[in-house]
Amino acid sequence: MCAVKERFVEKPNLPESKVTTAAVSGAYPEILEALKAHGIRCVTTEFDTRLPDPIAYHADMQMFHLDKGRTFVLRGEEALKKQLTDIGYQVAETAMTPEPKYPKDVLCNMLNLNGTVLANLGVMDPNIYTCLEDAGLKMRHVNQGYTRCATAVVAKDAIITMDLGIRALAQFLGIDVLLVHEENVFLDGYDYGFLGGCCGLIDKNVVAFTGKLDSLECAAEIRAFLEKHCVQYIELTQNQMIDIGGILPLMELDV
């Protein structure tokens, strides 16, 4: 039997084939099992005591996927760093250590979309900022510090967000945006979570949600937007949609 050929996801958040490895919160075994059932291995995060408790497991708080085979993790995240190194990633650390109060918790929470990074540039970790400059990636400022969590990536030119500033910038960049107002995303400790923290692309045209789409008030709008962009969806559980810090694709089939 031939071994499965894999490759790094070249453009963060935008796999070109079936995802084989993703970074996911280690707090929800049922979601990890569901991803495993879909053939996806999980690089799992651990609870980081330096982050606010409700988001201390979130992958989009602990790491930032720079580009093909390169990623950042929060300084001191040794277990996560080892898992990423074990699958072949070059892993750098942030210059700063996080603190459990915004904005000093969002050092890694940025959206890398098709070569442009949307972020609150005032709170970005300086090591990441320097690396982005050296790599020639475009950086665009938004006021939202939780940029990655606040954005559900549908395609290279399509996103869903609950944030007005992200919508305005994305539309300026020529990205199709569905703006939703949604309070039914569960995030313990907060009134509600972000939609971007509930999902991730697990194939070029397939997005996985952590819960049942019909648990959201905006379910019909989301379905129509996904259909518009020829993207299918799967529901990993039949529970309420929960913000886990995203499903971050790392490796995919080499086809």
C-alpha positions as CSV (number, residue, x, y, z in Angstrom):
1,M,0.0,0.0,0.0
2,C,1.4,3.4,-1.0
3,A,1.9,6.0,1.7
4,V,-0.4,9.0,1.6
5,K,1.5,12.0,0.2
6,E,1.0,15.2,2.1
7,R,2.2,18.8,1.7
8,F,2.0,22.0,3.7
9,V,-1.0,24.2,3.2
10,E,0.7,26.8,1.2
11,K,-1.7,29.7,1.8
12,P,-2.9,29.8,5.4
13,N,-6.6,29.1,5.9
14,L,-7.0,28.2,2.2
15,P,-6.3,24.5,1.5
16,E,-6.2,23.4,-2.1
17,S,-7.1,19.8,-1.4
18,K,-8.4,17.6,1.5
19,V,-6.9,18.6,4.8
20,T,-5.0,15.9,6.6
21,T,-3.8,17.9,9.7
22,A,-5.3,20.9,11.5
23,A,-4.6,22.8,14.7
24,V,-7.5,22.7,17.0
25,S,-8.4,23.4,20.7
26,G,-7.7,20.3,22.9
27,A,-10.7,21.2,25.1
28,Y,-13.4,19.4,23.1
29,P,-12.9,15.6,22.6
30,E,-16.1,15.2,20.6
31,I,-14.8,17.7,18.0
32,L,-11.4,16.1,17.8
33,E,-13.1,12.7,17.3
34,A,-15.3,14.1,14.6
35,L,-12.4,15.5,12.7
36,K,-10.5,12.2,13.1
37,A,-13.6,10.5,11.6
38,H,-13.1,12.8,8.5
39,G,-9.5,11.7,8.2
40,I,-8.0,14.7,9.9
41,R,-5.2,14.5,12.5
42,C,-5.2,17.2,15.1
43,V,-2.4,19.3,16.5
44,T,-4.1,20.0,19.8
45,T,-3.6,23.0,22.1
46,E,-3.3,22.9,25.8
47,F,-4.7,25.4,28.4
48,D,-2.5,28.5,28.5
49,T,-2.8,30.1,32.0
50,R,-1.5,33.4,30.6
51,L,-4.6,33.8,28.4
52,P,-8.1,34.6,29.6
53,D,-9.7,31.4,30.7
54,P,-12.5,31.2,28.1
55,I,-10.1,31.4,25.2
56,A,-7.0,29.8,26.8
57,Y,-7.2,26.8,24.6
58,H,-7.9,28.6,21.3
59,A,-5.6,27.8,18.5
60,D,-6.0,31.2,16.9
61,M,-4.7,32.8,20.2
62,Q,-1.7,30.5,20.5
63,M,-0.3,30.4,16.9
64,F,-0.1,32.3,13.7
65,H,0.4,30.4,10.4
66,L,2.8,32.6,8.4
67,D,3.1,30.7,5.1
68,K,4.0,27.3,3.6
69,G,5.8,25.4,6.4
70,R,6.3,28.3,8.7
71,T,4.4,29.3,11.8
72,F,4.6,31.3,15.0
73,V,3.6,30.2,18.5
74,L,3.3,32.2,21.7
75,R,6.6,32.3,23.6
76,G,6.7,29.3,26.0
77,E,4.2,27.1,24.1
78,E,6.6,24.2,24.1
79,A,4.1,21.4,23.6
80,L,2.4,23.1,20.7
81,K,5.8,24.0,19.2
82,K,6.9,20.3,19.4
83,Q,3.8,19.1,17.7
84,L,4.2,21.5,14.8
85,T,7.9,20.7,14.5
86,D,7.1,17.0,14.4
87,I,5.0,17.5,11.3
88,G,7.8,19.5,9.6
89,Y,7.0,23.1,10.4
90,Q,9.6,25.7,11.1
91,V,8.4,27.3,14.3
92,A,9.3,30.7,15.6
93,E,8.2,32.3,18.9
94,T,6.7,35.6,19.6
95,A,8.9,38.3,21.2
96,M,6.3,39.0,23.9
97,T,4.5,36.8,26.3
98,P,0.7,37.1,26.5
99,E,-1.2,38.6,29.4
100,P,-4.8,37.8,30.4
101,K,-6.2,41.1,29.4
102,Y,-7.0,42.6,26.0
103,P,-5.1,43.7,24.0
104,K,-2.0,41.9,25.4
105,D,-3.7,38.5,24.7
106,V,-4.0,38.9,20.9
107,L,-0.3,38.7,19.9
108,C,-1.1,36.0,17.3
109,N,-4.7,36.7,16.4
110,M,-4.5,37.9,12.8
111,L,-6.1,36.8,9.6
112,N,-3.7,35.7,6.8
113,L,-5.8,35.7,3.7
114,N,-4.3,35.1,0.3
115,G,-1.1,37.1,1.0
116,T,-2.7,39.9,2.9
117,V,-2.7,40.0,6.7
118,L,-5.6,41.8,8.4
119,A,-4.8,42.7,12.0
120,N,-4.8,45.4,14.6
121,L,-1.2,46.4,13.9
122,G,-0.9,48.2,17.2
123,V,-1.1,45.0,19.2
124,M,0.6,42.6,16.8
125,D,3.7,40.9,18.2
126,P,6.9,42.6,17.0
127,N,8.6,39.4,15.8
128,I,5.6,38.6,13.6
129,Y,5.5,42.2,12.3
130,T,9.1,42.0,11.3
131,C,8.7,38.6,9.7
132,L,5.7,39.8,7.7
133,E,7.7,42.8,6.5
134,D,10.7,40.6,5.5
135,A,8.3,38.2,3.7
136,G,6.8,41.0,1.7
137,L,3.3,40.3,2.9
138,K,0.8,43.2,2.8
139,M,-0.5,44.3,6.2
140,R,-3.8,46.1,6.6
141,H,-5.0,47.6,9.9
142,V,-8.4,47.0,11.5
143,N,-9.5,48.0,15.0
144,Q,-10.6,44.5,15.9
145,G,-7.9,42.7,17.8
146,Y,-9.5,39.3,17.5
147,T,-9.3,39.4,13.7
148,R,-8.8,35.7,12.9
149,C,-11.5,34.7,15.4
150,A,-13.9,37.3,14.0
151,T,-13.6,36.0,10.4
152,A,-14.9,32.8,8.8
153,V,-12.9,32.1,5.7
154,V,-15.1,30.8,2.8
155,A,-12.7,31.3,-0.1
156,K,-9.7,33.4,-1.1
157,D,-12.2,36.2,-2.0
158,A,-15.0,35.5,0.4
159,I,-15.5,35.8,4.1
160,I,-18.2,36.0,6.8
161,T,-17.8,38.3,9.7
162,M,-19.7,40.0,12.5
163,D,-17.3,43.0,12.5
164,L,-18.0,46.2,10.6
165,G,-14.4,47.3,10.4
166,I,-13.3,43.9,8.9
167,R,-16.2,44.1,6.4
168,A,-15.2,47.6,5.3
169,L,-11.6,46.7,4.8
170,A,-12.3,43.4,3.1
171,Q,-14.8,45.1,0.6
172,F,-12.1,47.7,-0.1
173,L,-9.8,44.8,-1.0
174,G,-12.3,43.3,-3.4
175,I,-13.4,40.5,-1.0
176,D,-17.1,39.4,-1.0
177,V,-18.3,39.8,2.6
178,L,-21.4,38.5,4.4
179,L,-21.9,40.6,7.5
180,V,-24.0,38.8,10.1
181,H,-25.2,39.7,13.6
182,E,-25.2,36.5,15.7
183,E,-25.6,36.0,19.4
184,N,-26.1,32.2,19.4
185,V,-22.4,31.3,19.2
186,F,-21.5,29.7,22.5
187,L,-18.3,30.9,24.3
188,D,-18.3,30.2,28.0
189,G,-17.6,33.4,30.0
190,Y,-18.7,35.8,27.3
191,D,-22.2,36.8,26.0
192,Y,-21.3,35.1,22.8
193,G,-18.4,34.0,20.6
194,F,-17.3,34.8,17.0
195,L,-18.4,32.8,14.0
196,G,-14.8,32.5,12.7
197,G,-13.9,30.6,15.8
198,C,-16.5,28.0,15.0
199,C,-15.1,26.7,11.7
200,G,-12.4,26.2,9.2
201,L,-11.9,24.9,5.6
202,I,-11.1,21.2,5.5
203,D,-11.0,21.0,1.8
204,K,-10.8,23.6,-1.0
205,N,-14.6,23.9,-1.1
206,V,-15.7,22.3,2.2
207,V,-16.0,24.2,5.5
208,A,-16.5,22.4,8.8
209,F,-18.6,23.9,11.6
210,T,-18.3,22.9,15.2
211,G,-22.0,22.6,15.7
212,K,-25.4,22.6,14.0
213,L,-25.8,25.5,11.5
214,D,-29.5,25.8,12.4
215,S,-28.5,26.7,15.9
216,L,-27.7,30.2,14.4
217,E,-30.2,32.9,13.6
218,C,-28.3,33.6,10.4
219,A,-28.2,30.0,9.2
220,A,-30.2,30.8,6.0
221,E,-27.9,33.7,5.1
222,I,-24.8,31.5,5.6
223,R,-26.2,28.7,3.5
224,A,-27.0,31.1,0.7
225,F,-23.5,32.7,0.9
226,L,-21.8,29.3,0.8
227,E,-23.9,28.2,-2.1
228,K,-23.0,31.4,-4.0
229,H,-19.3,30.5,-3.6
230,C,-19.8,26.8,-4.4
231,V,-18.7,25.8,-0.8
232,Q,-20.3,22.8,1.0
233,Y,-20.4,22.4,4.7
234,I,-20.3,19.7,7.3
235,E,-21.4,19.8,11.0
236,L,-19.0,18.1,13.3
237,T,-21.6,17.9,16.1
238,Q,-25.3,18.4,16.4
239,N,-24.8,20.8,19.3
240,Q,-25.0,24.5,19.5
241,M,-22.3,26.3,17.5
242,I,-19.3,26.8,19.7
243,D,-16.3,29.1,19.4
244,I,-13.3,26.9,19.9
245,G,-10.7,29.3,18.3
246,G,-11.0,28.0,14.8
247,I,-10.0,24.9,12.8
248,L,-6.6,25.9,11.3
249,P,-5.6,23.7,8.3
250,L,-1.9,22.8,8.3
251,M,-1.3,19.8,6.0
252,E,-3.2,18.6,2.9
253,L,-3.1,15.8,0.4
254,D,-0.5,16.2,-2.2
255,V,-2.5,15.7,-5.4
